[in-house]
Amino acid sequence: MAKSRERYVCEACGTEVSRWSGRCPDCGAWNTLNEVSRIAPRSSGLRGGGYAGTTDVVPLNAVKAETHHRIVTGIGEFDRVLGGGVVGGSVILIGGDPGIGKSTLLLQVAARLATQSPVLYVTGEESPAQVALRAARLGLTDSALTLAAETRVEAVLDLIARSGPTAVVIDSVQTMFSDALSSTPGSVSQLRESTAMLVRSAKQSGVVMFLVGHVTKQGAIAGPRVLEHMVDTVLYFESDAGSRYRVIRAVKNRFGGANELGVFAMTTQGLKEVRNPSAIFLARDKDGSPGSVITVLREGTRPLLVEIQALVDESPLANPRRVVLGSDANRLGMLLAVLHRHGGRALYGHDVYINVVGGLRTSETGIDLAIIFALISSLSDRPLPAGLVVFGEVGLGGEIRPVYGGEERLAEAATQGFTRAIVPAANIPRSRTIKTMTLQPVRVLAEALDLL
């Protein structure tokens, strides 16, 4: 019989150590080392699994590059996030807050795929009756989807081998456990071992594997970060569960572009794709209001119009508040310093609040100029002109830098009916002009403020 040995595994990064300490020696997290019992010298599916391909050494020019066949689910926004559809043998991990719609979306996807080929839905948290009740609410009772309630990985792999499905949904991966380990389901070792076995099965059989993952209070997938390295695609729900709209972002995709967005609306019949996302983020007063400005983001391959709101108010505090929702709070401090140094507007005695409307989160620097315009509009209590769109990156020297995909952004703004744009000079189209819009190029912050 194999000899067991006690090890301590970090919940945050998955590092194994032989002795307990209060702080993980690898990632530095406190109180994350948990005792687990591993069987030695058994190697997990993560080590030496061989599912990535042959172990023979071959020249790179002798390897034939295969074109991956994609399976279209029929849900346009979901296919967009994945890069055009699911790829056989790929493993997709999807995470989000409780109640945000992970199981609902995957049940809809599984039902669509079941019209083309067999699909297995493995539920580890709900009973088959509960899944059937959700399917009835979504109008999917006539689906050819097969259902199984199982949490033991070895049993799941046996079901996959006997039924031969094209796609498998595991809801959720935190409930899975392996007989090879004595630790409880949801522990770091069980998560890592179970995921490795599922990934190996997907690579060997060509089955598409969807994994539902729980998230922590910080919004990251619960368990070691090695889970995100093992899978091919990682999707996150970004919106709040209380919002009507759901935004899914691909933070990793080996078969498509990362940072791609899919927008859905939650209805009584499930998640419905939003074909024109810019329209939902532009729901504001026709005449506008002080502190509001429209900008154009570039999320993946899609230009997206969103509203930036700012509120500037005199602060009674010694340290005025700086609150940012949907963007980088540290960058706001930089923009306030640039506005003071190169624009002559001092806001060190004011509370400043910034909000990206619609619950969207972005780290793009192309909204810098829009944030400054919104700050000036709120400070002066005067709305910006109707039909105006603004974008551009602001440098520390007060220069307005160009952003990627300027022509596509302007074309999207023109499609939505905007007639005036203040943009970096380098983003003015040279090949052709947009006849329905008046383009005003700016090179430095002073020029942009003069236009106000």
C-alpha positions in Angstrom: 0.0 0.0 0.0 1.2 3.5 -0.8 2.5 5.5 2.1 0.6 8.7 3.0 2.3 11.9 4.0 1.0 15.1 5.4 1.4 18.2 3.3 0.2 21.8 3.6 -1.3 23.5 0.5 -1.9 27.2 0.0 -5.5 28.1 -0.9 -4.4 31.1 -3.0 -1.6 29.8 -5.2 -1.6 26.0 -4.6 2.0 25.9 -3.3 2.8 22.7 -1.3 5.1 22.8 1.8 6.0 20.2 4.3 5.6 22.4 7.4 2.8 24.8 8.4 3.5 28.5 8.7 1.3 31.5 9.0 2.3 32.9 5.7 2.7 31.2 2.3 6.4 31.3 1.3 5.4 31.6 -2.4 2.6 34.2 -2.8 2.8 35.8 0.7 -0.8 35.3 1.6 -1.6 34.9 5.4 -3.4 31.9 7.0 -4.0 30.1 3.7 -2.0 26.9 4.3 -4.3 23.9 4.9 -3.3 20.4 5.9 -4.0 17.8 3.3 -3.2 14.1 3.1 -1.6 13.0 -0.2 -0.7 9.5 -1.3 2.9 9.1 -2.3 4.3 8.5 -4.8 1.1 8.8 -6.9 1.3 11.6 -9.5 -1.7 13.7 -10.1 -3.2 14.4 -13.5 -1.4 17.7 -13.5 2.0 16.0 -13.4 2.9 13.7 -16.3 -0.7 13.4 -17.6 0.5 13.5 -21.2 -2.8 15.1 -22.4 -1.0 18.0 -24.1 0.3 15.6 -26.8 3.2 13.2 -27.5 6.2 13.1 -25.3 8.6 12.5 -28.3 11.0 15.2 -29.3 10.2 16.5 -32.8 11.3 19.5 -34.9 8.9 22.4 -34.8 8.8 22.5 -38.7 7.7 18.9 -38.7 4.6 19.5 -36.6 1.5 19.9 -38.7 -0.6 22.9 -37.6 -4.2 21.7 -37.3 -7.2 23.9 -38.0 -9.6 23.7 -35.1 -13.2 22.9 -36.0 -15.6 25.2 -34.1 -19.1 24.2 -33.0 -21.5 27.2 -33.1 -23.9 27.2 -30.2 -26.4 29.5 -31.8 -26.1 32.1 -29.0 -24.3 34.9 -30.8 -22.9 36.8 -27.8 -21.6 33.6 -26.3 -20.0 32.5 -29.6 -18.4 35.9 -29.9 -16.7 35.7 -26.4 -15.3 32.2 -27.3 -13.9 33.5 -30.6 -16.6 32.1 -32.9 -17.8 29.0 -31.2 -16.5 26.1 -29.0 -13.6 24.0 -30.1 -13.6 20.2 -29.6 -11.4 19.1 -26.7 -11.4 22.6 -25.1 -12.0 23.2 -21.4 -14.0 26.3 -20.5 -14.1 27.6 -17.0 -16.9 30.2 -16.2 -17.1 32.1 -12.9 -19.3 34.7 -11.3 -21.2 35.7 -8.2 -24.0 33.5 -6.9 -27.3 34.0 -8.7 -25.7 35.9 -11.6 -26.7 33.3 -14.2 -23.9 30.8 -14.7 -26.1 27.7 -14.5 -28.8 29.3 -16.5 -26.5 30.3 -19.4 -24.8 26.9 -19.5 -28.2 25.1 -19.5 -29.2 27.2 -22.5 -25.9 26.5 -24.2 -26.1 22.8 -23.5 -29.7 22.6 -24.8 -28.6 24.4 -28.0 -25.7 22.0 -28.5 -27.9 19.0 -27.8 -29.9 19.7 -31.0 -26.7 18.9 -32.9 -25.1 16.1 -30.9 -25.3 14.4 -27.4 -24.6 16.6 -24.4 -24.2 15.5 -20.8 -25.1 17.9 -17.9 -23.5 16.8 -14.6 -25.0 18.5 -11.6 -23.2 18.4 -8.2 -25.1 21.1 -6.3 -28.7 20.6 -7.4 -30.9 17.6 -7.8 -32.1 16.5 -11.2 -35.6 17.8 -10.3 -34.2 21.3 -9.7 -32.5 21.3 -13.0 -35.6 20.1 -14.7 -37.6 22.9 -13.0 -35.1 25.5 -14.4 -35.4 23.9 -17.8 -39.2 24.2 -17.7 -38.9 27.8 -16.8 -36.6 28.4 -19.7 -38.8 26.5 -22.1 -36.2 23.7 -22.6 -38.3 20.7 -21.6 -38.2 19.2 -25.2 -34.4 19.3 -25.2 -32.5 16.0 -25.9 -30.0 16.9 -23.1 -29.0 14.1 -20.8 -28.7 14.7 -17.0 -26.7 13.1 -14.2 -26.3 13.9 -10.5 -22.7 12.9 -9.6 -19.8 14.4 -7.7 -17.1 11.6 -7.9 -14.8 12.3 -10.8 -14.1 8.7 -11.6 -17.9 8.1 -12.0 -18.2 11.2 -14.2 -15.4 10.0 -16.4 -17.1 6.6 -16.7 -20.3 8.2 -17.7 -18.5 10.2 -20.4 -16.9 7.0 -21.7 -20.2 5.1 -21.9 -22.4 7.8 -23.2 -20.0 9.4 -25.7 -21.2 13.1 -25.5 -19.8 15.9 -27.6 -20.0 18.4 -24.7 -20.1 18.0 -20.9 -21.2 20.6 -18.3 -19.8 20.2 -14.8 -21.8 22.3 -12.3 -19.7 22.9 -10.3 -16.1 21.9 -10.2 -15.8 22.7 -6.5 -18.2 19.8 -5.7 -16.0 17.3 -7.5 -13.8 14.9 -5.6 -11.5 12.0 -6.4 -11.1 8.7 -4.5 -7.4 9.0 -4.8 -7.3 11.8 -2.2 -8.7 11.7 1.4 -9.3 15.5 1.6 -12.8 16.9 1.5 -14.4 18.2 -1.8 -13.6 21.8 -2.5 -10.1 21.6 -0.9 -7.1 22.8 -2.9 -5.8 19.3 -3.6 -9.2 18.0 -4.6 -9.8 20.9 -6.9 -6.5 20.5 -8.6 -6.7 16.8 -9.0 -10.3 16.7 -10.2 -9.7 19.5 -12.7 -6.6 17.8 -14.0 -8.5 14.5 -14.6 -11.3 16.3 -16.4 -8.9 18.3 -18.5 -7.0 15.1 -19.4 -10.3 13.4 -20.4 -11.3 16.3 -22.6 -8.0 16.4 -24.4 -7.9 12.6 -25.0 -11.6 12.3 -26.1 -12.1 15.6 -27.9 -15.1 16.4 -25.6 -15.9 20.1 -25.0 -15.9 20.6 -21.2 -17.7 23.4 -19.4 -16.7 23.9 -15.8 -18.7 26.2 -13.4 -16.5 27.8 -10.8 -17.4 29.5 -7.5 -15.8 32.8 -6.9 -14.3 34.4 -3.7 -15.4 37.7 -2.2 -12.7 39.4 -4.3 -14.4 38.0 -7.5 -11.6 35.5 -8.4 -12.2 31.8 -9.0 -12.2 30.0 -5.7 -9.2 27.7 -5.3 -5.6 27.8 -6.5 -4.9 30.0 -9.6 -3.4 26.9 -11.2 -7.0 26.1 -12.3 -7.0 29.0 -14.7 -3.7 27.9 -16.1 -4.9 24.4 -16.7 -8.1 25.2 -18.7 -8.2 26.7 -22.2 -10.7 29.5 -21.7 -11.7 31.5 -18.6 -14.9 33.5 -18.6 -16.1 35.9 -15.9 -19.5 37.5 -15.3 -18.7 41.1 -14.5 -22.1 42.6 -13.7 -23.8 42.6 -10.4 -26.5 40.0 -9.7 -29.0 42.7 -9.1 -28.6 44.3 -12.5 -30.8 43.3 -15.5 -27.8 43.1 -17.8 -25.0 40.5 -17.6 -21.6 41.2 -19.1 -19.3 38.2 -19.7 -15.6 38.8 -20.4 -13.0 36.3 -21.7 -9.9 36.9 -19.5 -8.1 34.0 -21.2 -8.7 32.2 -24.5 -6.3 29.9 -26.2 -8.6 29.6 -29.3 -9.6 33.3 -29.6 -9.0 36.8 -28.5 -8.9 37.7 -24.8 -10.8 40.6 -23.3 -13.8 40.0 -25.6 -17.2 40.9 -24.2 -20.6 39.4 -24.5 -23.7 41.3 -23.3 -26.9 39.6 -22.2 -30.2 40.7 -20.6 -31.7 38.6 -17.8 -35.4 37.8 -18.5 -38.0 35.3 -17.2 -37.0 33.1 -20.1 -33.3 33.1 -19.3 -30.4 35.1 -20.7 -31.2 36.9 -24.0 -28.3 38.3 -26.1 -28.1 42.0 -26.6 -27.2 42.6 -30.2 -26.6 46.4 -29.8 -24.8 46.8 -26.5 -24.1 50.5 -27.0 -27.8 51.3 -26.9 -28.2 50.0 -23.3 -25.2 51.9 -22.0 -26.5 55.2 -23.5 -29.8 55.3 -21.7 -29.7 58.9 -20.4 -31.6 62.2 -20.6 -31.9 63.6 -24.1 -30.6 67.1 -23.0 -27.8 65.6 -21.0 -26.8 66.6 -17.4 -23.7 68.1 -15.9 -20.9 65.7 -15.3 -22.0 63.3 -18.1 -20.0 62.5 -21.3 -20.1 59.7 -23.9 -16.9 57.9 -24.8 -16.0 54.9 -27.0 -14.3 51.8 -25.5 -12.5 49.1 -27.4 -13.3 45.8 -25.8 -11.9 42.9 -27.8 -12.9 43.4 -31.4 -16.0 45.5 -30.5 -16.2 49.3 -30.1 -18.6 50.1 -27.4 -20.2 53.5 -26.5 -20.6 54.1 -22.7 -21.5 57.0 -20.5 -18.9 58.4 -18.0 -20.4 60.2 -15.0 -18.6 62.5 -12.7 -19.7 64.3 -9.5 -17.4 67.0 -8.0 -18.5 68.5 -4.7 -16.8 70.6 -2.0 -15.5 68.4 0.7 -15.7 69.1 4.4 -13.0 66.5 5.0 -9.3 67.1 5.4 -8.7 64.3 2.9 -11.3 64.5 0.1 -12.8 61.3 -1.1 -11.8 59.8 -4.5 -14.3 57.0 -5.5 -14.2 55.2 -8.8 -16.7 52.6 -10.0 -15.8 50.7 -13.1 -12.3 52.0 -13.7 -8.8 52.4 -12.1 -8.9 54.5 -9.0 -5.1 55.2 -9.1 -5.4 56.6 -12.6 -8.0 59.1 -11.4 -5.4 60.6 -9.0 -3.0 60.9 -11.9 -5.6 62.7 -14.1 -6.4 65.1 -11.3 -2.7 66.0 -11.0 -2.5 66.5 -14.8 -5.6 68.6 -14.8 -4.1 70.9 -12.1 -0.7 71.2 -13.6 -1.6 71.5 -17.3 -5.2 72.6 -17.1 -5.2 75.1 -14.2 -8.1 73.4 -12.4 -7.5 72.4 -8.8 -9.8 69.9 -7.2 -7.8 69.1 -4.0 -10.6 70.6 -1.9 -13.4 68.6 -3.6 -14.8 65.1 -3.3 -14.6 63.4 -6.7 -16.8 60.4 -7.8 -16.5 58.6 -11.1 -18.9 56.0 -12.5 -18.9 54.0 -15.7 -22.6 53.6 -16.3 -24.1 50.1 -16.8 -21.9 48.2 -14.4 -19.2 47.8 -17.0 -15.6 47.5 -15.8 -12.7 48.7 -17.9 -9.0 49.4 -17.5 -8.6 51.1 -20.9 -6.7 54.4 -20.9 -8.8 55.7 -23.8 -11.4 57.1 -21.4 -8.9 59.6 -19.8 -10.1 62.6 -21.8 -13.7 61.7 -21.2 -13.1 61.6 -17.5 -11.5 65.1 -17.5 -14.4 66.5 -19.6 -16.9 65.0 -17.1 -15.0 66.5 -14.2 -15.0 70.0 -15.7 -18.7 69.7 -16.6 -19.6 68.7 -13.1 -17.4 71.4 -11.5 -18.9 74.2 -13.7 -22.4 72.6 -13.4 -22.9 72.9 -17.1 -23.9 69.9 -19.4 -21.8 69.1 -22.4 -23.4 69.6 -25.9 -25.7 66.9 -27.2 -24.2 64.6 -29.9 -20.7 64.9 -28.5 -18.3 61.9 -28.1 -14.8 62.1 -26.6 -12.0 59.7 -26.3 -8.2 59.8 -25.9 -5.4 59.0 -23.5 -3.9 61.8 -21.4 -0.1 61.7 -20.7 1.7 63.2 -17.7 3.0 66.0 -19.9 -0.6 67.0 -20.8 -0.4 65.5 -24.3 -3.3 63.7 -25.8 -2.2 60.4 -27.1 -3.9 58.3 -29.7 -5.8 55.1 -28.9 -6.1 51.8 -30.8 -8.9 51.4 -33.3 -9.7 55.1 -33.6 -11.5 54.8 -37.0 -13.7 52.0 -35.8 -14.6 54.0 -32.7 -15.6 57.0 -34.8 -17.7 54.8 -37.2 -19.6 53.2 -34.2 -20.3 56.7 -32.8 -21.6 57.9 -36.2 -23.8 54.8 -36.4 -25.4 55.7 -33.0 -26.2 59.2 -34.3 -23.3 61.3 -32.8 -22.4 64.4 -34.8 -19.3 65.8 -33.1 -16.1 64.1 -31.8 -13.1 65.5 -29.9 -10.3 63.0 -30.4 -6.5 62.8 -30.5 -5.0 64.3 -33.7 -3.4 61.0 -34.6 -6.8 59.3 -34.6 -8.2 61.5 -37.4 -8.9 59.1 -40.4 -6.6 59.8 -43.3 -8.1 57.5 -45.9 -11.6 58.7 -45.7 -13.7 61.1 -43.6 -16.9 60.4 -41.8 -19.3 62.8 -43.4 -21.9 62.8 -40.7 -19.5 63.9 -38.0 -17.5 67.0 -37.2 -14.0 65.8 -36.1 -12.0 68.2 -33.8 -8.4 67.0 -33.3 -6.5 67.9 -30.1 -2.8 67.5 -29.3 -2.5 68.8 -25.7 -4.9 69.1 -22.8 -5.0 72.9 -23.1 -6.5 72.6 -26.6 -9.1 70.2 -25.4 -10.2 72.5 -22.5 -10.4 75.5 -24.9 -13.0 73.7 -26.9 -15.3 73.5 -23.8 
